């Protein structure tokens, strides 16, 4: 058995302008420059949520919130983001950095950022100030992060009929004729422990030999574990070339030419806020089967006979990624070691 190895290493140095700036930004804001708080009672659903929907939830909602600052529930909002713990100070809007940012008094921290939305009007800022001064209350059910089991599935059933060269159809479309049933996509999200989350997703097309399953266990401020397996089949045409003067149909190998591709992986990541982000991983890839070749065999005086070769290859990939930000400068190091059988 022959083997070979490839080592890849790269270093990336980037200057960043983070969305959530340095912790000291916004210090010393003159409260007199802030719009006055509204002089009327403020209701979250009627007055505050429409502002968040229009200007905030795109970046600070439940899906991958920027700077880990979420506004969809009270617990997360009062906890603050990566850099500030006083984004919202209940009872004191003048000391709340959220108010400073939407008033656009902090350089490079204007919210919404330029090009991402229209600036809030003084009336809207006044409503937010009144809401914060009154205790920054969310409606019932939005006090804490909702941790519920979620499951979605997309079933599929189809029948394929082919007239003509069935092998060529399989090669071009990646499917074989007949009945196919399974799940085009399935996903399960399950709370685990106090704040961790388990996600399982994949697909399963049974007659097509097409399967995938991936598991991700994530814990905020700690890290993640990802493991998965993926396999699918690639088909090849077993029919040779056609030469009209020979006055004979194209030759065929009468073989089921296909290769099975498989991949399995395991990644472990450390993602604490103040530590370098580290990801260590291993990946196995393989392909096995019979594939057609362009080196066709001779028939009389013409090379139009089909040919094929057996393939049995595999690769082991070691991964190590590290990155950290120092005062607006991101240093990232990526290592790949590939070993082939």
GILINVEN-V456305 format. One record per pair of residues at least 6 apart in sequence whose C-alpha atoms are under 8 Angstrom apart, sorted by sequence separation. I is the first residue (numbers start at 1). J is the second residue. D is the distance in Angstrom with one decimal. If there is no record, write none. Layout:
BEGIN
I:J:D, I:J:D
END
This chain:
BEGIN
42:48:7.8, 59:65:5.6, 60:66:5.8, 70:76:5.6, 71:77:5.1, 79:85:6.0, 80:86:6.3, 81:87:7.7, 89:95:6.6, 93:99:6.6, 94:100:7.8, 100:106:6.6, 104:110:4.6, 112:118:7.0, 131:137:7.4, 169:175:7.7, 170:176:5.3, 191:197:4.6, 192:198:6.3, 204:210:6.0, 205:211:6.3, 218:224:4.3, 270:276:8.0, 271:277:5.0, 297:303:5.2, 298:304:6.2, 299:305:6.1, 324:330:5.7, 325:331:6.3, 59:66:5.6, 69:76:7.0, 70:77:5.4, 78:85:7.3, 79:86:7.9, 80:87:5.6, 88:95:7.9, 89:96:5.2, 103:110:7.5, 104:111:6.6, 112:119:6.4, 162:169:7.6, 169:176:7.7, 170:177:7.8, 190:197:5.8, 191:198:6.2, 203:210:7.6, 204:211:4.5, 217:224:5.5, 218:225:6.6, 242:249:6.9, 243:250:7.9, 270:277:5.6, 271:278:6.9, 296:303:5.6, 297:304:6.2, 298:305:5.9, 323:330:7.0, 324:331:5.6, 60:68:7.6, 62:70:6.4, 69:77:6.5, 78:86:7.3, 80:88:7.4, 88:96:4.7, 101:109:5.9, 102:110:6.2, 103:111:7.8, 111:119:7.1, 189:197:7.0, 190:198:5.1, 203:211:5.5, 204:212:6.5, 216:224:6.9, 217:225:5.2, 242:250:5.1, 269:277:7.3, 270:278:5.1, 296:304:5.7, 297:305:4.7, 323:331:5.5, 324:332:6.6, 60:69:5.8, 61:70:5.4, 78:87:7.1, 86:95:7.6, 87:96:5.1, 88:97:6.5, 101:110:5.1, 102:111:4.8, 189:198:5.8, 190:199:6.4, 202:211:7.4, 203:212:5.1, 216:225:5.7, 217:226:6.5, 241:250:5.9, 269:278:5.5, 270:279:6.4, 296:305:5.3, 297:306:6.3, 323:332:4.1, 60:70:4.8, 61:71:6.0, 62:72:6.6, 70:80:7.8, 77:87:7.6, 78:88:5.8, 86:96:5.9, 87:97:4.5, 88:98:6.1, 101:111:5.4, 102:112:6.8, 166:176:7.9, 188:198:8.0, 189:199:4.5, 202:212:4.8, 203:213:6.7, 216:226:4.5, 240:250:5.7, 241:251:7.4, 269:279:4.2, 296:306:5.1, 297:307:6.4, 322:332:5.7, 323:333:6.2, 60:71:5.9, 61:72:5.7, 69:80:5.8, 70:81:7.6, 77:88:6.9, 78:89:7.2, 86:97:6.4, 87:98:5.0, 166:177:7.7, 188:199:5.6, 189:200:6.5, 202:213:4.3, 215:226:5.7, 216:227:6.6, 239:250:6.5, 240:251:5.3, 268:279:5.6, 269:280:6.4, 296:307:5.3, 321:332:7.5, 322:333:5.2, 60:72:7.8, 68:80:7.9, 69:81:4.2, 187:199:7.2, 188:200:5.0, 201:213:5.8, 202:214:6.1, 214:226:7.3, 215:227:5.3, 239:251:5.8, 240:252:6.1, 267:279:6.6, 268:280:5.4, 295:307:6.7, 321:333:5.7, 322:334:6.5, 68:81:5.0, 69:82:7.2, 187:200:5.6, 188:201:6.3, 200:213:7.1, 201:214:5.5, 214:227:5.8, 215:228:6.0, 239:252:4.3, 267:280:5.7, 268:281:6.2, 293:306:7.7, 294:307:7.4, 321:334:4.5, 57:71:7.0, 67:81:5.5, 68:82:6.0, 187:201:4.2, 200:214:5.7, 201:215:6.8, 214:228:4.0, 238:252:5.6, 239:253:6.5, 267:281:4.1, 292:306:7.5, 293:307:5.7, 320:334:6.0, 321:335:6.2, 56:71:7.7, 57:72:7.5, 67:82:5.4, 162:177:6.5, 186:201:5.4, 187:202:6.7, 200:215:4.6, 213:228:5.6, 214:229:6.4, 238:253:5.4, 266:281:5.5, 267:282:6.5, 292:307:5.9, 293:308:5.2, 319:334:7.7, 320:335:5.1, 67:83:7.7, 160:176:7.7, 161:177:5.7, 185:201:7.3, 186:202:5.5, 199:215:5.7, 200:216:6.6, 212:228:7.6, 213:229:5.6, 238:254:6.7, 265:281:7.3, 266:282:5.4, 292:308:4.1, 293:309:6.9, 319:335:5.7, 320:336:6.8, 102:119:7.2, 103:120:7.4, 160:177:4.8, 161:178:6.4, 185:202:5.7, 186:203:6.1, 198:215:7.1, 199:216:5.1, 212:229:5.7, 213:230:6.5, 238:255:6.5, 265:282:5.7, 266:283:6.5, 291:308:5.4, 292:309:6.5, 318:335:8.0, 319:336:4.9, 102:120:6.5, 159:177:7.3, 160:178:5.0, 185:203:4.6, 198:216:5.7, 199:217:6.4, 212:230:4.3, 238:256:7.4, 265:283:4.3, 290:308:6.5, 291:309:5.6, 318:336:5.7, 319:337:6.7, 52:71:7.8, 103:122:8.0, 159:178:5.3, 160:179:6.5, 184:203:5.2, 185:204:7.5, 198:217:4.5, 211:230:5.9, 212:231:6.3, 238:257:6.5, 264:283:5.7, 265:284:6.3, 290:309:5.6, 291:310:6.5, 317:336:6.8, 318:337:5.0, 159:179:4.4, 183:203:5.5, 184:204:6.4, 197:217:5.7, 198:218:6.5, 211:231:5.4, 237:257:6.9, 263:283:7.1, 264:284:5.2, 290:310:4.5, 291:311:7.2, 317:337:5.6, 318:338:6.5, 158:179:5.8, 159:180:6.3, 182:203:7.9, 183:204:5.1, 184:205:6.9, 196:217:7.1, 197:218:5.3, 210:231:5.9, 211:232:6.4, 236:257:5.3, 263:284:5.5, 264:285:6.7, 289:310:5.8, 290:311:5.9, 317:338:4.5, 103:125:7.0, 157:179:7.4, 158:180:5.3, 182:204:5.5, 183:205:6.1, 196:218:5.6, 197:219:6.5, 209:231:7.4, 210:232:4.4, 235:257:6.1, 236:258:5.7, 262:284:8.0, 263:285:4.5, 288:310:7.6, 289:311:5.4, 316:338:5.7, 317:339:6.4, 102:125:7.2, 157:180:5.6, 158:181:6.6, 182:205:4.6, 196:219:4.3, 209:232:5.8, 210:233:6.7, 235:258:4.3, 262:285:5.7, 263:286:6.6, 288:311:5.2, 289:312:6.7, 315:338:6.6, 316:339:5.1, 156:180:7.7, 157:181:4.3, 181:205:6.1, 182:206:5.9, 195:219:6.3, 196:220:6.8, 208:232:7.8, 209:233:6.2, 234:258:5.5, 235:259:6.6, 261:285:7.6, 262:286:5.3, 287:311:7.1, 288:312:4.5, 315:339:5.5, 316:340:6.5, 156:181:5.5, 157:182:6.7, 180:205:6.9, 181:206:6.4, 195:220:7.1, 208:233:7.4, 233:258:6.7, 234:259:5.3, 261:286:5.8, 262:287:6.4, 287:312:6.0, 288:313:6.5, 315:340:4.4, 99:125:7.1, 155:181:7.6, 156:182:5.5, 180:206:7.0, 181:207:7.2, 233:259:5.7, 234:260:6.4, 261:287:4.5, 286:312:7.6, 287:313:5.5, 314:340:5.9, 315:341:6.2, 155:182:5.9, 156:183:5.6, 180:207:5.7, 233:260:4.6, 234:261:7.6, 260:287:5.5, 261:288:6.9, 286:313:5.6, 287:314:6.5, 313:340:7.6, 314:341:5.4, 155:183:4.3, 156:184:6.0, 179:207:7.5, 180:208:7.0, 232:260:5.9, 233:261:6.1, 259:287:6.3, 260:288:5.4, 286:314:4.0, 313:341:6.1, 99:128:7.5, 154:183:5.6, 155:184:5.8, 231:260:7.0, 232:261:5.5, 259:288:5.3, 260:289:6.3, 285:314:5.5, 286:315:6.3, 99:129:7.0, 153:183:6.9, 154:184:5.5, 155:185:7.3, 231:261:5.5, 232:262:6.8, 259:289:4.2, 284:314:7.3, 285:315:5.2, 153:184:7.8, 154:185:5.2, 231:262:4.4, 258:289:5.8, 259:290:5.9, 284:315:5.8, 285:316:6.7, 153:185:5.8, 154:186:6.2, 176:208:6.9, 230:262:5.7, 231:263:6.4, 257:289:7.5, 258:290:5.4, 259:291:6.7, 284:316:4.8, 153:186:4.2, 175:208:6.4, 229:262:7.5, 230:263:5.1, 257:290:5.2, 258:291:6.0, 283:316:6.0, 284:317:6.3, 152:186:5.7, 153:187:6.4, 229:263:5.7, 230:264:6.4, 257:291:5.7, 282:316:7.4, 283:317:5.0, 94:129:7.8, 151:186:7.6, 152:187:5.3, 229:264:4.4, 257:292:7.0, 282:317:5.7, 283:318:6.6, 93:129:5.2, 151:187:5.7, 152:188:6.6, 228:264:5.6, 229:265:6.7, 282:318:4.8, 93:130:7.6, 150:187:7.9, 151:188:4.5, 227:264:7.5, 228:265:5.5, 281:318:6.0, 282:319:6.0, 150:188:5.7, 151:189:6.4, 227:265:5.5, 228:266:6.8, 280:318:7.9, 281:319:4.8, 93:132:5.4, 149:188:7.4, 150:189:5.1, 226:265:7.7, 227:266:4.4, 280:319:5.7, 281:320:6.4, 92:132:6.5, 93:133:5.6, 149:189:5.7, 150:190:6.6, 226:266:5.6, 227:267:6.5, 279:319:7.7, 280:320:4.7, 91:132:5.7, 92:133:5.2, 149:190:4.7, 225:266:7.4, 226:267:5.0, 279:320:5.7, 280:321:6.6, 90:132:5.3, 91:133:3.9, 148:190:6.9, 149:191:6.5, 225:267:5.7, 226:268:6.4, 278:320:7.4, 279:321:5.1, 89:132:7.0, 90:133:6.1, 91:134:5.7, 148:191:6.6, 225:268:4.6, 278:321:5.7, 279:322:6.5, 88:132:7.2, 90:134:7.2, 91:135:5.0, 147:191:6.0, 224:268:5.9, 225:269:6.3, 277:321:7.9, 278:322:4.6, 90:135:4.5, 91:136:7.4, 223:268:7.6, 224:269:5.1, 277:322:5.5, 278:323:6.8, 20:66:7.9, 90:136:5.4, 223:269:5.2, 224:270:6.7, 276:322:6.6, 277:323:5.2, 19:66:7.3, 20:67:5.9, 223:270:4.3, 224:271:7.7, 276:323:5.6, 277:324:6.2, 19:67:7.1, 88:136:7.9, 222:270:6.0, 223:271:4.5, 276:324:4.6, 222:271:5.3, 223:272:6.8, 275:324:7.3, 276:325:7.7, 221:271:6.0, 222:272:5.0, 220:271:7.9, 221:272:4.6, 221:273:6.1, 259:311:7.8, 251:304:7.9, 252:305:7.7, 253:306:6.6, 238:292:6.7, 251:305:6.0, 252:306:6.6, 253:307:7.6, 236:291:6.0, 237:292:6.7, 251:306:6.9, 56:112:7.1, 235:291:7.8, 236:292:6.0, 240:296:7.5, 55:112:6.2, 174:233:7.5, 23:83:5.3, 34:94:7.7, 174:234:6.1, 175:235:7.9, 22:83:6.7, 23:84:6.1, 174:235:6.3, 243:304:7.5, 20:82:7.6, 21:83:7.3, 55:117:6.2, 74:136:7.9, 242:304:6.8, 20:83:6.8, 31:94:5.8, 55:118:7.5, 74:137:7.2, 171:234:7.1, 241:304:4.7, 74:138:6.1, 171:235:4.7, 240:304:5.7, 241:305:6.7, 73:138:7.0, 170:235:5.8, 171:236:4.9, 240:305:5.1, 241:306:7.2, 34:100:7.7, 170:236:7.1, 171:237:6.0, 240:306:4.2, 170:237:7.7, 239:306:5.9, 240:307:7.8, 35:103:7.9, 74:142:6.6, 75:143:6.0, 76:144:7.2, 167:235:7.7, 168:236:7.1, 238:306:6.6, 34:103:6.8, 73:142:4.9, 74:143:4.8, 75:144:5.0, 76:145:7.3, 167:236:6.7, 168:237:5.0, 238:307:7.8, 72:142:7.1, 73:143:5.4, 74:144:6.0, 75:145:7.1, 167:237:4.8, 26:97:7.1, 29:100:7.5, 73:144:5.5, 167:238:6.5, 73:145:6.0, 167:239:7.7, 51:124:7.3, 26:100:7.0, 29:105:7.6, 26:105:7.7, 48:127:7.1, 26:106:5.4, 47:127:7.0, 48:128:6.6, 25:106:6.8, 48:131:7.7, 38:123:7.4, 42:127:6.6, 21:108:7.6, 35:122:5.8, 44:131:7.6, 21:109:6.9, 35:123:7.9, 37:125:7.5, 38:126:4.7, 42:130:6.8, 43:131:7.7, 20:109:7.0, 37:126:4.2, 38:127:5.2, 41:130:7.8, 42:131:6.0, 19:109:7.0, 35:125:6.7, 36:126:5.6, 37:127:6.3, 35:126:6.0, 37:128:7.6, 38:129:7.1, 39:130:7.6, 37:129:5.0, 38:130:5.5, 36:129:7.6, 37:130:4.9, 44:137:7.4, 44:138:6.4, 45:139:7.5, 44:139:6.9, 82:273:7.0, 22:327:7.7, 18:328:7.0, 17:328:6.4, 16:328:5.2, 15:328:6.2, 16:329:5.8, 15:329:4.8, 16:330:6.7, 14:329:5.9, 15:330:6.2, 13:329:7.3, 14:330:5.1, 13:330:5.9, 14:331:6.6, 13:331:4.8, 12:331:6.0, 13:332:6.4, 11:331:7.5, 12:332:5.0, 11:332:5.9, 12:333:6.2, 11:333:4.6, 10:333:5.9, 11:334:6.5, 9:333:7.6, 10:334:5.3, 9:334:5.8, 10:335:6.5, 9:335:4.5, 8:335:5.7, 9:336:6.3, 7:335:7.7, 8:336:4.8, 7:336:5.8, 8:337:6.1, 7:337:4.4, 6:337:5.8, 7:338:6.1, 5:337:7.2, 6:338:4.9, 5:338:5.3, 6:339:6.3, 5:339:4.1, 4:339:5.7, 5:340:5.9, 3:339:7.0, 4:340:5.0, 3:340:5.1, 4:341:6.8, 3:341:4.4, 2:341:5.9, 1:341:6.8
END
